[in-house]
Amino acid sequence: MPESRVHVFIEGNVQDVHFRDNAHETARAHDLTGWIRNLDDGRVEGVFEGSEEDVEAMLEWCRTGPIKAEVEDVEVEIGNPQGDLEDFEKR
């Protein structure tokens, strides 16, 4: 059972800069489950579930993102791990 789960909203220049592709690779490297998607308002939304250490590493990555991104804010909602996610996917 995972130890930690967060729901994030990332704001700034985070679309059309390969944010989701890089987030997908980073999440898989940290053995996280969850998903990431673009929102119509220009933000990126994601859910990350796994060990506390790996989720925290993913949150740190989200604060900067890929090289072309300009992250202005990361809103984090901490949730209870549910263990209902099997993999990490881009939506």
Secondary structure, DSSP 8 states (H G I E B T S, - for coil): --SEEEEEEEEEE-SSSSHHHHHHHHHHHTT-EEEEEE-TTS-EEEEEEE-HHHHHHHHHHHTT-STT-EEEEEEEEEE-------SEEE-
